[in-house]
Amino acid sequence: MKTKTFIILLLISLSTFFVACEDENDNNGNTTNGDTTPPIIYLNGASDTSIALNTQWMDPGATAIDDVDGVVPVTVTGNVNKDLVGNYTLTYKASDSNGNTSIKTRIVRVKNEADTWAGTYTVTDNASGNTYTYTDNISISQTKNKYANVNKFRNYTNCTLELYFTEPITVNTSIIINSQSITCGDPYISRTFFGTGQITSITEHTFELFFNENDGTNTITGVENYQKNN
């Protein structure tokens, strides 16, 4: 009887031992010690940030702490192109020795500082004693900060003229028309434009341009007033 009792107790002990061993190993044979908690990732800096186009930016990085392993490495994937307007996502990943993994992301928005000036405008053109009104669209450069494009200057077909908004962009800020030669208009000939201007209202998005136009034969001077349409 004592022998039978001893065998039963031995079997129970062995069963308990093997169950404990299984609990300490995951399905891949890795020791888990019951740890199922992933590390916590702390981003340095904001998780959503904006920078000006063409501005240097350095990833402030992140730190990860695990309740068992302490500080653990963080890897980051993704990149930010400072010279192209867009929203970029950086992904941070950290794992502990038991394979528990955490992921966090950061969004970096690369913006043209003149982006609020994009849109449709009513333009009043005054040149050589003549006045007329037309509609034009302004688009923002995707690669050059504070640059915008007037897509139909003086209502000429295919006449895209580049404007530069000086800093800071506020009332009376100067707008520069660097000398540009464009083949456009009717007649479809090469025309050279240059001039300056200024913002007259930030809230209403109005500005004026004082320009010179030369087609190789004639020189025209004038002013164009831009009023953004809501």
PAZAPA-4460 file (N, C-alpha, C; in steps of 0.05 Angstrom, whole numbers, plus 32768, in hexadecimal, padded with zeros to 4 digits):
% residues 230
    n_x    n_y    n_z   ca_x   ca_y   ca_z    c_x    c_y    c_z   seq   type   mol
   8011   7FE8   8000   8000   8000   8000   8011   8019   8000     1      M     A
   8027   8018   8011   8039   802F   8012   8046   8033   7FF7     2      K     A
   804D   801D   7FEA   805B   801F   7FCF   8048   802C   7FBB     3      T     A
   802F   8025   7FBC   801B   8030   7FA9   8018   804E   7FAE     4      K     A
   8016   8055   7FC7   8013   8072   7FCE   802B   8082   7FC5     5      T     A
   8043   8076   7FC8   805C   8084   7FC0   805C   8089   7FA2     6      F     A
   8054   8074   7F93   8053   8077   7F75   8040   808D   7F6D     7      I     A
   8029   808E   7F7A   8015   80A3   7F72   8020   80BE   7F78     8      I     A
   802D   80C2   7F8F   8038   80DC   7F96   804E   80E4   7F83     9      L     A
   805E   80CF   7F7B   8074   80D5   7F68   8069   80DE   7F4D    10      L     A
   8054   80D1   7F44   8048   80D9   7F2A   803D   80F5   7F2B    11      L     A
   8030   80FC   7F42   8025   8117   7F45   803C   812C   7F44    12      I     A
   8052   8126   7F52   8069   8138   7F52   8074   813C   7F37    13      S     A
   8077   8126   7F28   8082   8128   7F0D   8070   8139   7EFB    14      L     A
   8056   8134   7EFD   8042   8143   7EED   8044   8161   7EF3    15      S     A
   8046   8168   7F0C   8049   8184   7F14   8062   8190   7F08    16      T     A
   8078   8181   7F09   8091   818B   7EFE   8090   8191   7EE0    17      F     A
   8084   817E   7ED1   8083   8182   7EB4   8070   8199   7EAC    18      F     A
   805A   819C   7EBB   8047   81B2   7EB6   8055   81CD   7EBB    19      V     A
   8065   81CE   7ED1   8073   81E6   7ED7   8087   81ED   7EC1    20      A     A
   8095   81D8   7EB7   80A8   81DD   7EA2   809B   81E7   7E89    21      C     A
   8083   81DD   7E83   8074   81E6   7E6B   806C   8203   7E6E    22      E     A
   8064   820A   7E87   805B   8225   7E8C   8072   8239   7E88    23      D     A
   808B   8230   7E8D   80A1   8242   7E8A   80AC   8244   7E6E    24      E     A
   809F   8236   7E5B   80A8   8237   7E3F   8090   823D   7E2E    25      N     A
   8095   824E   7E1A   807F   8254   7E07   807F   823F   7DF1    26      D     A
   806E   8243   7DDD   806C   822F   7DC8   8085   822C   7DB7    27      N     A
   8097   8240   7DB9   80AF   823F   7DA9   80C7   8234   7DBA    28      N     A
   80C1   822C   7DD2   80D6   8221   7DE3   80E5   8237   7DF1    29      G     A
   80DC   8250   7DF1   80EA   8266   7DFE   80DF   8269   7E1A    30      N     A
   80F1   826F   7E2D   80E9   8273   7E48   80DA   828D   7E4B    31      T     A
   80C2   828D   7E56   80B2   82A5   7E59   80AF   82AE   7E76    32      T     A
   80B2   829C   7E88   80AE   82A2   7EA5   8094   82B0   7EAA    33      N     A
   8080   82AB   7E98   8066   82B7   7E9C   8065   82D4   7E93    34      G     A
   807A   82DF   7E87   807B   82FB   7E7F   806D   82FF   7E64    35      D     A
   8057   830E   7E65   8048   8314   7E4C   8045   8332   7E48    36      T     A
   8053   8341   7E58   8050   835E   7E56   8066   836A   7E44    37      T     A
   805E   8378   7E2F   8072   8384   7E1D   807F   839D   7E29    38      P     A
   8096   83A5   7E1E   80A3   83BE   7E28   8091   83D6   7E22    39      P     A
   8095   83EB   7E31   8087   8405   7E2C   809A   8417   7E1E    40      I     A
   8091   8422   7E07   80A2   8434   7DF7   809A   8451   7DFD    41      I     A
   80AF   8461   7E03   80AB   847D   7E08   80B8   848D   7DF2    42      Y     A
   80A8   849C   7DE3   80B3   84AC   7DCD   80C0   84C5   7DD9    43      L     A
   80D7   84CC   7DCF   80E3   84E6   7DD6   80D7   84FB   7DC3    44      N     A
   80CA   850F   7DCE   80BD   8523   7DBD   80A0   851A   7DB6    45      G     A
   8093   852A   7DA6   8077   8526   7D9F   8073   850F   7D8C    46      A     A
   805C   8502   7D8E   8056   84EC   7D7C   804B   84F6   7D61    47      S     A
   8044   8510   7D60   803A   851C   7D47   8047   8538   7D46    48      D     A
   8059   853C   7D32   8067   8555   7D31   8069   855F   7D15    49      T     A
   806D   8579   7D12   806F   8586   7CF7   808A   8595   7CF5    50      S     A
   8095   8594   7CDD   80AE   85A3   7CD8   80AB   85B1   7CBD    51      I     A
   80BA   85C7   7CBA   80B9   85D6   7CA1   80C9   85C7   7C8C    52      A     A
   80BF   85C8   7C73   80CC   85BC   7C5C   80E9   85C7   7C5A    53      L     A
   80FB   85B5   7C54   8118   85BB   7C50   8126   85C1   7C6B    54      N     A
   8119   85BA   7C81   8125   85BE   7C9C   8131   85A4   7CA7    55      T     A
   8149   85A6   7CB2   8156   858F   7CBE   8145   8585   7CD5    56      Q     A
   8142   856A   7CD7   8134   855E   7CEE   8142   8545   7CF6    57      W     A
   8145   8541   7D10   8151   8529   7D1A   813D   851A   7D2C    58      M     A
   813B   8500   7D28   8129   84F0   7D38   8132   84F0   7D55    59      D     A
   8121   84F9   7D68   8129   84FA   7D84   812A   84DE   7D90    60      P     A
   8120   84CA   7D82   8122   84AE   7D8B   810D   84A7   7DA0    61      G     A
   8112   8490   7DAD   80FF   8485   7DC1   810E   8473   7DD4    62      A     A
   8102   846E   7DEB   810D   845D   7E00   80F8   8448   7E06    63      T     A
   8100   842F   7E0B   80EE   841A   7E13   80F7   840D   7E2D    64      A     A
   80E3   8408   7E3F   80E9   83FC   7E59   80D7   83E4   7E5C    65      I     A
   80E3   83CD   7E64   80D4   83B4   7E69   80D3   83AE   7E86    66      D     A
   80BD   83A3   7E90   80BA   839E   7EAD   80CC   8388   7EB7    67      D     A
   80D7   8378   7EA4   80EA   8362   7EAC   8106   8369   7EA3    68      V     A
   810A   8371   7E8A   8125   8376   7E7F   8130   8392   7E84    69      D     A
   811F   83A4   7E8D   8128   83BF   7E90   8128   83CE   7E75    70      G     A
   813D   83DE   7E71   813F   83ED   7E57   8146   83D9   7E41    71      V     A
   8136   83DA   7E2B   813B   83C9   7E14   813E   83DA   7DFB    72      V     A
   814C   83CF   7DE6   8151   83DF   7DCE   8137   83E6   7DBF    73      P     A
   8138   83FC   7DB1   8122   8405   7DA0   812C   8407   7D83    74      V     A
   811E   83FB   7D70   8125   83FE   7D54   8110   8410   7D47    75      T     A
   8119   841F   7D33   8106   8431   7D25   8108   842C   7D07    76      V     A
   80F1   842C   7CFA   80F0   8429   7CDD   80E0   8441   7CD2    77      T     A
   80E6   8447   7CB9   80D9   845E   7CAC   80EE   8475   7CA9    78      G     A
   80E7   8488   7C99   80F9   849F   7C95   80E9   84B8   7C8F    79      N     A
   80F5   84CF   7C93   80E9   84E9   7C8E   80F9   84F8   7C78    80      V     A
   80EB   84FF   7C63   80F8   850E   7C4D   80F2   852C   7C52    81      N     A
   8105   853A   7C5D   8101   8556   7C64   80FD   8568   7C4C    82      K     A
   8104   855E   7C34   8103   856E   7C1C   80EA   8567   7C0A    83      D     A
   80D6   855A   7C16   80BE   8554   7C07   80A6   8555   7C1A    84      L     A
   8093   8566   7C13   807A   8569   7C23   806D   854D   7C26    85      V     A
   8064   8547   7C3F   8056   852E   7C43   8055   8527   7C61    86      G     A
   8046   8512   7C67   8044   8508   7C83   8053   84ED   7C84    87      N     A
   8066   84EC   7C96   8078   84D4   7C98   8074   84C6   7CB3    88      Y     A
   8073   84AC   7CB2   806F   849C   7CCB   8089   848D   7CD2    89      T     A
   8092   8490   7CEB   80A8   8481   7CF6   809C   846D   7D09    90      L     A
   80A5   8454   7D07   809B   843E   7D18   80B1   8435   7D2B    91      T     A
   80AB   8435   7D45   80BE   842D   7D5A   80B6   8412   7D65    92      Y     A
   80C9   83FF   7D68   80C2   83E4   7D71   80D6   83DC   7D87    93      K     A
   80CC   83CF   7D9B   80DD   83C5   7DB1   80D2   83AA   7DBA    94      A     A
   80E5   8397   7DC0   80DD   837C   7DC9   80EE   8375   7DE1    95      S     A
   80E2   8365   7DF3   80F1   835B   7E0A   80FC   8340   7E04    96      D     A
   810A   8334   7E17   8117   831A   7E13   8104   8303   7E10    97      S     A
   80EA   8308   7E17   80D6   82F3   7E14   80C5   82F7   7DFB    98      N     A
   80CD   830A   7DEA   80BF   830D   7DD1   80A7   831F   7DD2    99      G     A
   80A2   832B   7DE8   808B   833E   7DEA   8093   8358   7DDC   100      N     A
   8082   8362   7DCA   808A   8378   7DB9   8076   8390   7DBB   101      T     A
   8081   83A8   7DBA   8070   83C0   7DB9   8078   83D1   7DA1   102      S     A
   8064   83E0   7D97   8069   83F1   7D7F   805C   840C   7D85   103      I     A
   806A   8422   7D7E   805F   843D   7D7E   8067   844B   7D65   104      K     A
   8057   845F   7D5D   805D   846E   7D45   805F   848C   7D4A   105      T     A
   806E   849A   7D39   806F   84B7   7D39   806A   84C1   7D1D   106      R     A
   8059   84D5   7D1B   8053   84E2   7D01   8063   84FC   7CFF   107      I     A
   8072   84FF   7CE9   8080   8518   7CE4   8075   8524   7CCB   108      V     A
   806A   853C   7CCD   805D   854A   7CB7   8070   855F   7CAC   109      R     A
   8078   855C   7C93   808A   856F   7C86   8078   8583   7C76   110      V     A
   8079   859C   7C7D   8066   85B0   7C72   8075   85C7   7C65   111      K     A
   8068   85D1   7C4F   8071   85EA   7C43   8064   8601   7C54   112      N     A
   8073   8614   7C5E   8069   8629   7C6F   8055   863B   7C61   113      E     A
   8054   8639   7C46   8042   864A   7C37   8029   863A   7C2F   114      A     A
   8024   8623   7C3C   800F   8611   7C33   7FF3   861D   7C36   115      D     A
   7FEE   8630   7C48   7FD3   863C   7C4B   7FCC   864D   7C33   116      T     A
   7FDF   8654   7C22   7FDA   8665   7C0B   7FD1   8656   7BF2   117      W     A
   7FD0   863B   7BF4   7FC6   862B   7BDE   7FA8   8630   7BDB   118      A     A
   7F9F   8630   7BC2   7F82   8632   7BBE   7F7B   8642   7BA4   119      G     A
   7F62   8648   7BA2   7F58   8657   7B8A   7F55   8674   7B91   120      T     A
   7F5D   8685   7B7F   7F5D   86A2   7B84   7F4F   86B1   7B6D   121      Y     A
   7F43   86C8   7B75   7F39   86DB   7B62   7F4F   86F0   7B5F   122      T     A
   7F58   86F5   7B46   7F6F   8706   7B41   7F65   871E   7B30   123      V     A
   7F6D   8736   7B39   7F69   874E   7B2A   7F83   8758   7B1F   124      T     A
   7F85   8759   7B04   7F9D   8761   7AF7   7F9B   877D   7AED   125      D     A
   7FAF   878E   7AF5   7FB0   87A9   7AEB   7FCC   87AD   7ADE   126      N     A
   7FCC   87B1   7AC4   7FE5   87B4   7AB5   7FE0   87C5   7A9C   127      A     A
   7FF2   87D8   7A98   7FF1   87E9   7A80   7FD6   87F6   7A7C   128      S     A
   7FC9   87FE   7A92   7FB0   880C   7A91   7F98   87FA   7A8D   129      G     A
   7F9B   87E0   7A8C   7F85   87CD   7A89   7F81   87BE   7AA3   130      N     A
   7F67   87B9   7AA9   7F60   87A9   7AC0   7F4D   8793   7AB9   131      T     A
   7F53   877B   7AC3   7F41   8765   7ABE   7F44   8751   7AD5   132      Y     A
   7F30   873F   7AD8   7F2F   872C   7AEE   7F2E   8710   7AE4   133      T     A
   7F3B   86FE   7AF1   7F3B   86E2   7AEA   7F3F   86D0   7B03   134      Y     A
   7F3C   86B6   7B00   7F3F   86A3   7B16   7F59   8694   7B12   135      T     A
   7F68   8690   7B27   7F81   8681   7B26   7F83   866E   7B3E   136      D     A
   7F94   865A   7B3B   7F9A   8647   7B50   7FB7   864A   7B59   137      N     A
   7FBB   8649   7B73   7FD6   8649   7B7E   7FDC   862E   7B8B   138      I     A
   7FF1   8622   7B83   7FFA   8609   7B8E   8014   860D   7B9E   139      S     A
   8019   85FC   7BB1   8030   85FE   7BC3   8046   85EB   7BBA   140      I     A
   805E   85F5   7BBA   8075   85E4   7BB3   8077   85CC   7BC6   141      S     A
   807C   85B5   7BBC   8080   859D   7BCC   809D   8599   7BD5   142      Q     A
   80AF   85A9   7BCA   80CB   85A5   7BCF   80DA   85BE   7BD9   143      T     A
   80CE   85D6   7BD7   80DB   85EF   7BDE   80CA   85FE   7BF2   144      K     A
   80D4   8602   7C0A   80C5   860F   7C1F   80C0   862C   7C19   145      N     A
   80A7   8635   7C1E   809D   8650   7C1A   809B   8658   7BFC   146      K     A
   809C   8644   7BEB   8097   8649   7BCE   807C   863F   7BC6   147      Y     A
   806F   864F   7BB4   8055   8648   7BA9   8055   864E   7B8B   148      A     A
   8042   8642   7B7D   8040   8646   7B60   8025   8652   7B58   149      N     A
   8027   8669   7B4A   800F   8674   7B3E   800C   8666   7B23   150      V     A
   7FF6   8659   7B1E   7FF4   8647   7B07   7FEB   8654   7AED   151      N     A
   7FE1   866D   7AEE   7FD7   867A   7AD6   7FDD   8698   7AD8   152      K     A
   7FF6   86A0   7ADC   7FFC   86BC   7AE0   7FF3   86CD   7AC9   153      F     A
   7FE6   86E3   7AD0   7FDB   86F6   7ABC   7FC6   86E9   7AAA   154      R     A
   7FBB   86D3   7AB3   7FA7   86C4   7AA4   7FB3   86B8   7A8A   155      N     A
   7FCD   86B4   7A89   7FDA   86A8   7A72   7FD8   8689   7A75   156      Y     A
   7FD3   867C   7A5F   7FD2   865F   7A5F   7FEE   8654   7A64   157      T     A
   7FF0   8640   7A75   8009   8632   7A7C   801E   8645   7A87   158      N     A
   8016   8658   7A97   8029   866C   7AA2   802B   8667   7AC0   159      C     A
   803C   8654   7AC8   8041   864E   7AE4   8058   865E   7AEE   160      T     A
   8052   8670   7B01   8067   8682   7B0B   806C   867B   7B29   161      L     A
   8086   867B   7B30   808D   8673   7B4B   808F   868C   7B5D   162      E     A
   8083   868A   7B75   8084   86A0   7B88   8093   8697   7BA1   163      L     A
   80A1   86A9   7BAE   80AF   86A3   7BC7   80A5   86B5   7BDD   164      Y     A
   809A   86A9   7BF2   8090   86B8   7C09   80A7   86BA   7C1D   165      F     A
   80B0   86D3   7C22   80C7   86D6   7C35   80BD   86D2   7C52   166      T     A
   80D0   86D0   7C64   80CA   86CA   7C80   80C9   86E3   7C91   167      E     A
   80B7   86E5   7CA5   80A1   86D2   7CAB   808A   86D8   7C98   168      P     A
   8078   86C4   7C96   8061   86C8   7C84   804A   86D5   7C94   169      I     A
   8048   86F0   7C91   8034   86FF   7CA0   802E   8718   7C8F   170      T     A
   801D   872A   7C9A   8016   8742   7C8B   802F   8752   7C83   171      V     A
   8030   875B   7C6A   8046   876A   7C5F   805F   8759   7C59   172      N     A
   805C   873F   7C5D   8072   872E   7C54   8077   8731   7C36   173      T     A
   8090   8733   7C2E   8096   8736   7C12   8093   871C   7C03   174      S     A
   8089   871F   7BEA   8087   8708   7BD8   8099   870F   7BC0   175      I     A
   80AA   86FD   7BB9   80BE   8702   7BA4   80B8   86F1   7B8B   176      I     A
   80B8   86FF   7B74   80B7   86F1   7B5B   80D3   86F1   7B4F   177      I     A
   80E2   86DC   7B53   80FC   86DB   7B48   80FA   86DA   7B29   178      N     A
   810D   86E5   7B1B   810C   86E7   7AFE   8108   86CB   7AF2   179      S     A
   80F3   86C8   7AE2   80EC   86AE   7AD6   80E3   86B2   7ABA   180      Q     A
   80EE   86A2   7AA8   80E6   86A3   7A8C   80D4   868B   7A86   181      S     A
   80BC   8691   7A7C   80A8   867C   7A77   809C   8680   7A5C   182      I     A
   8099   866A   7A4D   808C   866B   7A33   806E   8666   7A38   183      T     A
   805E   867A   7A33   8041   8678   7A3A   8032   868E   7A2C   184      C     A
   8017   868D   7A30   8006   86A3   7A27   7FFE   86A0   7A09   185      G     A
   7FF1   86B5   7A00   7FE8   86B7   79E5   7FEF   86D3   79DA   186      D     A
   8003   86D6   79CA   8012   86C0   79BC   8023   86B0   79D0   187      P     A
   8028   8697   79C8   8037   8684   79D9   8055   868A   79D5   188      Y     A
   8060   869C   79E6   807C   86A5   79E3   8089   86A5   79FE   189      I     A
   80A4   86A8   79FE   80B3   86AA   7A16   80AF   86C5   7A23   190      S     A
   80A8   86C5   7A3D   80A4   86DD   7A4C   80B4   86DC   7A66   191      R     A
   80C0   86F2   7A6D   80D0   86F3   7A86   80C1   8704   7A9B   192      T     A
   80BE   86F8   7AB3   80B0   8706   7AC8   80C3   870A   7AE0   193      F     A
   80BF   8720   7AEE   80CC   8723   7B08   80BD   8739   7B17   194      F     A
   80C1   873A   7B31   80B3   874E   7B41   80B3   8748   7B5E   195      G     A
   80A3   8757   7B6D   809F   8753   7B8A   8082   8757   7B91   196      T     A
   807C   8751   7BAA   8060   8755   7BB3   8060   8754   7BD1   197      G     A
   8047   8754   7BDC   8045   8751   7BF9   802A   8747   7C01   198      Q     A
   8029   873A   7C18   8010   8730   7C23   8001   8748   7C2F   199      I     A
   7FE7   874A   7C29   7FD7   8760   7C33   7FC4   8756   7C49   200      T     A
   7FBE   873C   7C4A   7FAD   8732   7C60   7FB3   8714   7C63   201      S     A
   7FB8   870C   7C7C   7FBC   86F0   7C82   7FA1   86E1   7C84   202      I     A
   7F8E   86ED   7C92   7F74   86E0   7C97   7F64   86DC   7C7D   203      T     A
   7F66   86EF   7C6B   7F57   86EE   7C52   7F68   86E3   7C3B   204      E     A
   7F82   86DF   7C40   7F94   86D4   7C2C   7F94   86E6   7C13   205      H     A
   7F9C   86FF   7C16   7F9E   8711   7C00   7FBB   871A   7BFD   206      T     A
   7FC3   871E   7BE4   7FDE   872A   7BE0   7FDE   8737   7BC5   207      F     A
   7FF3   8747   7BC0   7FF6   8755   7BA7   8012   8751   7B9C   208      E     A
   8013   8750   7B81   802D   874C   7B74   8032   8763   7B60   209      L     A
   8049   876F   7B62   8052   8784   7B4F   8066   8776   7B3C   210      F     A
   805F   8776   7B23   806E   8765   7B11   8078   8775   7AF8   211      F     A
   808D   8769   7AEC   8097   8772   7AD2   8096   875A   7ABF   212      N     A
   808C   875F   7AA7   808A   874A   7A93   8098   8754   7A79   213      E     A
   80AA   8744   7A6E   80B7   874B   7A56   80B6   8733   7A42   214      N     A
   80AB   8739   7A2A   80A9   8723   7A16   80BE   8725   7A01   215      D     A
   80D3   8735   7A06   80E8   8738   79F3   80E5   8751   79E1   216      G     A
   80CC   875B   79E1   80C6   8773   79D1   80BA   8789   79E3   217      T     A
   80A7   8781   79F4   809A   8794   7A05   809E   878E   7A22   218      N     A
   809D   87A3   7A33   809E   87A0   7A50   8085   87AA   7A5C   219      T     A
   8078   8799   7A6C   805F   87A1   7A79   8064   87A1   7A97   220      I     A
   805A   87B6   7AA5   805B   87B6   7AC2   803E   87B7   7ACC   221      T     A
   803A   87AB   7AE3   801F   87AB   7AEE   801E   87A0   7B0A   222      G     A
   8005   879D   7B13   8001   8792   7B2E   7FE9   877E   7B2D   223      V     A
   7FEC   8768   7B3B   7FD6   8755   7B3D   7FCF   8752   7B5A   224      E     A
   7FB4   8753   7B60   7FAA   8750   7B7B   7F9C   8735   7B7D   225      N     A
   7FA4   8725   7B91   7F9A   870A   7B95   7F88   8709   7BAD   226      Y     A
   7F70   86FE   7BAA   7F5D   86FA   7BC0   7F55   86DC   7BC0   227      Q     A
   7F5B   86CE   7BD6   7F54   86B2   7BD7   7F36   86AE   7BDA   228      K     A
   7F2C   869B   7BCA   7F0F   8694   7BCB   7F0A   8680   7BE1   229      N     A
   7EF6   8684   7BF2   7EF0   8672   7C08   7EDF   865A   7BFD   230      N     A
***
